[in-house]
Amino acid sequence: MFGIGMPELIVILVIILLIFGAAKLPEIGKALGKAIKEFKRAGKEDDTKSK
């Protein structure tokens, strides 16, 4: 996964937790999930238009 191992991932998550705080993490996760879902949907629409 992009050359990132488990220790690096844990450090990144701890830094994010310190910056945003525990209360904001669910909101950030929800927004990120929506963005990924929209990105995938747009990619599928693009595939169907090109065929």
Gaussian input, Z-matrix of N, CA and C with variables (Angstrom, degrees):
# hf/3-21g

backbone

0 1
 N
 C     1     B1
 C     2     B2     1     A1
 N     3     B3     2     A2     1     D1
 C     4     B4     3     A3     2     D2
 C     5     B5     4     A4     3     D3
 N     6     B6     5     A5     4     D4
 C     7     B7     6     A6     5     D5
 C     8     B8     7     A7     6     D6
 N     9     B9     8     A8     7     D7
 C    10    B10     9     A9     8     D8
 C    11    B11    10    A10     9     D9
 N    12    B12    11    A11    10    D10
 C    13    B13    12    A12    11    D11
 C    14    B14    13    A13    12    D12
 N    15    B15    14    A14    13    D13
 C    16    B16    15    A15    14    D14
 C    17    B17    16    A16    15    D15
 N    18    B18    17    A17    16    D16
 C    19    B19    18    A18    17    D17
 C    20    B20    19    A19    18    D18
 N    21    B21    20    A20    19    D19
 C    22    B22    21    A21    20    D20
 C    23    B23    22    A22    21    D21
 N    24    B24    23    A23    22    D22
 C    25    B25    24    A24    23    D23
 C    26    B26    25    A25    24    D24
 N    27    B27    26    A26    25    D25
 C    28    B28    27    A27    26    D26
 C    29    B29    28    A28    27    D27
 N    30    B30    29    A29    28    D28
 C    31    B31    30    A30    29    D29
 C    32    B32    31    A31    30    D30
 N    33    B33    32    A32    31    D31
 C    34    B34    33    A33    32    D32
 C    35    B35    34    A34    33    D33
 N    36    B36    35    A35    34    D34
 C    37    B37    36    A36    35    D35
 C    38    B38    37    A37    36    D36
 N    39    B39    38    A38    37    D37
 C    40    B40    39    A39    38    D38
 C    41    B41    40    A40    39    D39
 N    42    B42    41    A41    40    D40
 C    43    B43    42    A42    41    D41
 C    44    B44    43    A43    42    D42
 N    45    B45    44    A44    43    D43
 C    46    B46    45    A45    44    D44
 C    47    B47    46    A46    45    D45
 N    48    B48    47    A47    46    D46
 C    49    B49    48    A48    47    D47
 C    50    B50    49    A49    48    D48
 N    51    B51    50    A50    49    D49
 C    52    B52    51    A51    50    D50
 C    53    B53    52    A52    51    D51
 N    54    B54    53    A53    52    D52
 C    55    B55    54    A54    53    D53
 C    56    B56    55    A55    54    D54
 N    57    B57    56    A56    55    D55
 C    58    B58    57    A57    56    D56
 C    59    B59    58    A58    57    D57
 N    60    B60    59    A59    58    D58
 C    61    B61    60    A60    59    D59
 C    62    B62    61    A61    60    D60
 N    63    B63    62    A62    61    D61
 C    64    B64    63    A63    62    D62
 C    65    B65    64    A64    63    D63
 N    66    B66    65    A65    64    D64
 C    67    B67    66    A66    65    D65
 C    68    B68    67    A67    66    D66
 N    69    B69    68    A68    67    D67
 C    70    B70    69    A69    68    D68
 C    71    B71    70    A70    69    D69
 N    72    B72    71    A71    70    D70
 C    73    B73    72    A72    71    D71
 C    74    B74    73    A73    72    D72
 N    75    B75    74    A74    73    D73
 C    76    B76    75    A75    74    D74
 C    77    B77    76    A76    75    D75
 N    78    B78    77    A77    76    D76
 C    79    B79    78    A78    77    D77
 C    80    B80    79    A79    78    D78
 N    81    B81    80    A80    79    D79
 C    82    B82    81    A81    80    D80
 C    83    B83    82    A82    81    D81
 N    84    B84    83    A83    82    D82
 C    85    B85    84    A84    83    D83
 C    86    B86    85    A85    84    D84
 N    87    B87    86    A86    85    D85
 C    88    B88    87    A87    86    D86
 C    89    B89    88    A88    87    D87
 N    90    B90    89    A89    88    D88
 C    91    B91    90    A90    89    D89
 C    92    B92    91    A91    90    D90
 N    93    B93    92    A92    91    D91
 C    94    B94    93    A93    92    D92
 C    95    B95    94    A94    93    D93
 N    96    B96    95    A95    94    D94
 C    97    B97    96    A96    95    D95
 C    98    B98    97    A97    96    D96
 N    99    B99    98    A98    97    D97
 C   100   B100    99    A99    98    D98
 C   101   B101   100   A100    99    D99
 N   102   B102   101   A101   100   D100
 C   103   B103   102   A102   101   D101
 C   104   B104   103   A103   102   D102
 N   105   B105   104   A104   103   D103
 C   106   B106   105   A105   104   D104
 C   107   B107   106   A106   105   D105
 N   108   B108   107   A107   106   D106
 C   109   B109   108   A108   107   D107
 C   110   B110   109   A109   108   D108
 N   111   B111   110   A110   109   D109
 C   112   B112   111   A111   110   D110
 C   113   B113   112   A112   111   D111
 N   114   B114   113   A113   112   D112
 C   115   B115   114   A114   113   D113
 C   116   B116   115   A115   114   D114
 N   117   B117   116   A116   115   D115
 C   118   B118   117   A117   116   D116
 C   119   B119   118   A118   117   D117
 N   120   B120   119   A119   118   D118
 C   121   B121   120   A120   119   D119
 C   122   B122   121   A121   120   D120
 N   123   B123   122   A122   121   D121
 C   124   B124   123   A123   122   D122
 C   125   B125   124   A124   123   D123
 N   126   B126   125   A125   124   D124
 C   127   B127   126   A126   125   D125
 C   128   B128   127   A127   126   D126
 N   129   B129   128   A128   127   D127
 C   130   B130   129   A129   128   D128
 C   131   B131   130   A130   129   D129
 N   132   B132   131   A131   130   D130
 C   133   B133   132   A132   131   D131
 C   134   B134   133   A133   132   D132
 N   135   B135   134   A134   133   D133
 C   136   B136   135   A135   134   D134
 C   137   B137   136   A136   135   D135
 N   138   B138   137   A137   136   D136
 C   139   B139   138   A138   137   D137
 C   140   B140   139   A139   138   D138
 N   141   B141   140   A140   139   D139
 C   142   B142   141   A141   140   D140
 C   143   B143   142   A142   141   D141
 N   144   B144   143   A143   142   D142
 C   145   B145   144   A144   143   D143
 C   146   B146   145   A145   144   D144
 N   147   B147   146   A146   145   D145
 C   148   B148   147   A147   146   D146
 C   149   B149   148   A148   147   D147
 N   150   B150   149   A149   148   D148
 C   151   B151   150   A150   149   D149
 C   152   B152   151   A151   150   D150

   B1=1.4654
   B2=1.5159
   B3=1.2914
   B4=1.4562
   B5=1.5235
   B6=1.3186
   B7=1.4473
   B8=1.5194
   B9=1.3312
   B10=1.4607
   B11=1.5210
   B12=1.3247
   B13=1.4579
   B14=1.5154
   B15=1.3110
   B16=1.4626
   B17=1.5322
   B18=1.3365
   B19=1.4715
   B20=1.5351
   B21=1.3172
   B22=1.4635
   B23=1.5265
   B24=1.3197
   B25=1.4604
   B26=1.5260
   B27=1.3157
   B28=1.4688
   B29=1.5238
   B30=1.3236
   B31=1.4662
   B32=1.5205
   B33=1.3193
   B34=1.4604
   B35=1.5199
   B36=1.3210
   B37=1.4621
   B38=1.5266
   B39=1.3260
   B40=1.4690
   B41=1.5248
   B42=1.3059
   B43=1.4664
   B44=1.5224
   B45=1.3263
   B46=1.4644
   B47=1.5235
   B48=1.3072
   B49=1.4624
   B50=1.5221
   B51=1.3183
   B52=1.4616
   B53=1.5267
   B54=1.3220
   B55=1.4683
   B56=1.5243
   B57=1.3110
   B58=1.4590
   B59=1.5192
   B60=1.2934
   B61=1.4550
   B62=1.5188
   B63=1.3267
   B64=1.4613
   B65=1.5187
   B66=1.3139
   B67=1.4690
   B68=1.5235
   B69=1.3179
   B70=1.4648
   B71=1.5193
   B72=1.3251
   B73=1.4660
   B74=1.5244
   B75=1.3406
   B76=1.4669
   B77=1.5341
   B78=1.3235
   B79=1.4675
   B80=1.5255
   B81=1.3164
   B82=1.4693
   B83=1.5285
   B84=1.3243
   B85=1.4624
   B86=1.5178
   B87=1.3321
   B88=1.4626
   B89=1.5311
   B90=1.3212
   B91=1.4641
   B92=1.5217
   B93=1.3324
   B94=1.4606
   B95=1.5237
   B96=1.3296
   B97=1.4632
   B98=1.5172
   B99=1.3258
   B100=1.4719
   B101=1.5261
   B102=1.3313
   B103=1.4645
   B104=1.5270
   B105=1.3245
   B106=1.4693
   B107=1.5230
   B108=1.3307
   B109=1.4660
   B110=1.5302
   B111=1.3151
   B112=1.4663
   B113=1.5276
   B114=1.3255
   B115=1.4593
   B116=1.5242
   B117=1.3319
   B118=1.4605
   B119=1.5322
   B120=1.3299
   B121=1.4681
   B122=1.5270
   B123=1.3269
   B124=1.4641
   B125=1.5230
   B126=1.3113
   B127=1.4616
   B128=1.5139
   B129=1.3213
   B130=1.4645
   B131=1.5142
   B132=1.3254
   B133=1.4706
   B134=1.5179
   B135=1.3277
   B136=1.4534
   B137=1.5248
   B138=1.3272
   B139=1.4642
   B140=1.5209
   B141=1.3191
   B142=1.4620
   B143=1.5297
   B144=1.3196
   B145=1.4611
   B146=1.5125
   B147=1.3249
   B148=1.4632
   B149=1.5259
   B150=1.3227
   B151=1.4781
   B152=1.4884
   A1=108.39
   A2=118.46
   A3=125.11
   A4=112.43
   A5=118.38
   A6=121.27
   A7=114.17
   A8=117.43
   A9=121.28
   A10=108.04
   A11=115.15
   A12=119.98
   A13=111.09
   A14=115.57
   A15=120.78
   A16=112.73
   A17=120.33
   A18=118.88
   A19=112.88
   A20=116.49
   A21=119.65
   A22=110.90
   A23=116.12
   A24=120.52
   A25=111.45
   A26=116.64
   A27=120.50
   A28=110.53
   A29=117.45
   A30=120.86
   A31=110.43
   A32=117.70
   A33=121.57
   A34=110.63
   A35=117.49
   A36=120.81
   A37=111.89
   A38=117.87
   A39=121.21
   A40=110.34
   A41=117.47
   A42=120.74
   A43=110.67
   A44=117.01
   A45=120.64
   A46=110.18
   A47=116.94
   A48=121.07
   A49=110.92
   A50=117.62
   A51=121.29
   A52=112.01
   A53=116.73
   A54=120.05
   A55=111.16
   A56=117.41
   A57=120.73
   A58=113.62
   A59=118.49
   A60=121.52
   A61=111.04
   A62=114.68
   A63=120.13
   A64=112.61
   A65=118.10
   A66=121.13
   A67=112.39
   A68=117.71
   A69=121.50
   A70=114.04
   A71=117.86
   A72=120.31
   A73=113.96
   A74=120.28
   A75=118.13
   A76=113.01
   A77=116.98
   A78=120.13
   A79=111.16
   A80=115.73
   A81=120.35
   A82=109.93
   A83=116.85
   A84=120.69
   A85=112.44
   A86=115.66
   A87=120.62
   A88=110.53
   A89=116.88
   A90=120.73
   A91=110.98
   A92=116.55
   A93=120.34
   A94=111.07
   A95=116.40
   A96=120.46
   A97=112.32
   A98=116.26
   A99=120.13
   A100=111.08
   A101=116.35
   A102=120.10
   A103=111.25
   A104=116.68
   A105=120.18
   A106=110.40
   A107=116.99
   A108=121.29
   A109=110.45
   A110=117.22
   A111=121.14
   A112=110.75
   A113=116.78
   A114=120.76
   A115=110.81
   A116=116.89
   A117=121.00
   A118=110.89
   A119=116.71
   A120=120.59
   A121=110.58
   A122=116.26
   A123=119.69
   A124=110.70
   A125=117.24
   A126=120.51
   A127=111.91
   A128=117.12
   A129=120.62
   A130=111.38
   A131=117.28
   A132=120.52
   A133=110.57
   A134=116.58
   A135=120.85
   A136=110.56
   A137=116.98
   A138=120.70
   A139=111.55
   A140=117.14
   A141=120.23
   A142=110.72
   A143=118.44
   A144=121.47
   A145=111.70
   A146=116.81
   A147=119.81
   A148=112.79
   A149=117.58
   A150=120.00
   A151=111.88
   D1=81.10
   D2=176.64
   D3=60.15
   D4=24.05
   D5=179.20
   D6=73.00
   D7=15.98
   D8=-179.63
   D9=-100.39
   D10=121.62
   D11=178.64
   D12=-91.07
   D13=179.53
   D14=-179.02
   D15=-61.79
   D16=-43.27
   D17=179.61
   D18=-61.16
   D19=-41.44
   D20=179.30
   D21=-65.44
   D22=-40.21
   D23=178.95
   D24=-63.00
   D25=-40.24
   D26=178.54
   D27=-64.86
   D28=-41.87
   D29=178.29
   D30=-61.95
   D31=-43.51
   D32=178.97
   D33=-62.03
   D34=-44.07
   D35=179.85
   D36=-64.55
   D37=-38.15
   D38=177.62
   D39=-65.71
   D40=-41.37
   D41=178.12
   D42=-63.08
   D43=-43.15
   D44=177.73
   D45=-62.15
   D46=-41.54
   D47=178.27
   D48=-61.29
   D49=-42.28
   D50=179.48
   D51=-67.44
   D52=-37.26
   D53=-177.86
   D54=-72.79
   D55=-48.88
   D56=-172.48
   D57=-95.41
   D58=-24.51
   D59=-177.41
   D60=85.40
   D61=160.22
   D62=-175.39
   D63=-68.01
   D64=-29.03
   D65=-176.98
   D66=-69.50
   D67=-30.90
   D68=-177.02
   D69=-86.69
   D70=-16.32
   D71=-175.29
   D72=-59.70
   D73=-42.27
   D74=177.65
   D75=-62.63
   D76=-36.37
   D77=177.66
   D78=-65.76
   D79=-41.51
   D80=179.63
   D81=-65.58
   D82=-42.71
   D83=178.45
   D84=-62.63
   D85=-41.32
   D86=179.43
   D87=-64.56
   D88=-44.08
   D89=179.57
   D90=-65.26
   D91=-39.71
   D92=178.95
   D93=-66.09
   D94=-40.56
   D95=177.18
   D96=-62.15
   D97=-43.09
   D98=177.81
   D99=-63.07
   D100=-40.70
   D101=-179.88
   D102=-64.16
   D103=-43.07
   D104=179.02
   D105=-65.02
   D106=-42.47
   D107=179.35
   D108=-61.82
   D109=-43.68
   D110=179.28
   D111=-65.67
   D112=-39.28
   D113=178.96
   D114=-62.67
   D115=-44.41
   D116=178.63
   D117=-64.13
   D118=-42.01
   D119=-180.00
   D120=-63.20
   D121=-41.89
   D122=179.27
   D123=-65.46
   D124=-36.94
   D125=178.01
   D126=-65.81
   D127=-39.21
   D128=177.95
   D129=-67.44
   D130=-38.99
   D131=177.37
   D132=-63.88
   D133=-39.57
   D134=179.75
   D135=-64.88
   D136=-38.82
   D137=178.93
   D138=-64.09
   D139=-40.07
   D140=-177.69
   D141=-72.66
   D142=-30.14
   D143=178.99
   D144=-72.76
   D145=-32.36
   D146=-176.09
   D147=-78.74
   D148=-14.97
   D149=-178.12
   D150=-87.79

